[in-house]
């Protein structure tokens, strides 16, 4: 059985991003976006999802980190979409409740082929030099380009770092569960016969 991998490169006037993803990896990552806290979150996503992930991003950080974070979410979603192929034989659904000290995140997704993100987390202000509101922008971009339905909600929490980390770890675990091959499923896990 071959590994499900993808390499995506996207260049705009604001960012230049290349991502290589292996859904059937071992949680190894090499990440350089120029945004330290974001690199930490992406490494947690890869480790807890057991994905091998390489990300190199150059963005207009002289403006701020918004374009870089959003565009990495967009390209990563595209990589997931390509690596999944026709999405046949996968579990399709995943969910996790993930604690990070006082923070408790719920992340649920459906690899439905339909893009939707419902994000409910009180992330504003800053986490070090990182704009906490960009976590939402990442999740929105990821769900749109990944053609998946994603619900992310903080059930409790007071520390922004803990809340963001719980969400990224939860996303990794949930995507791993949803993308797992299930030998009992032939074709798409849908009564329609397709995931769209």
Helices and strands as residue ranges (DSSP letters): E 5-11, E 15-22, E 29-32, H 36-49, E 52-59, H 66-84, E 93-100, E 103-110, E 116-120, E 126-127, E 130-131, H 134-146, E 149-156, H 160-179
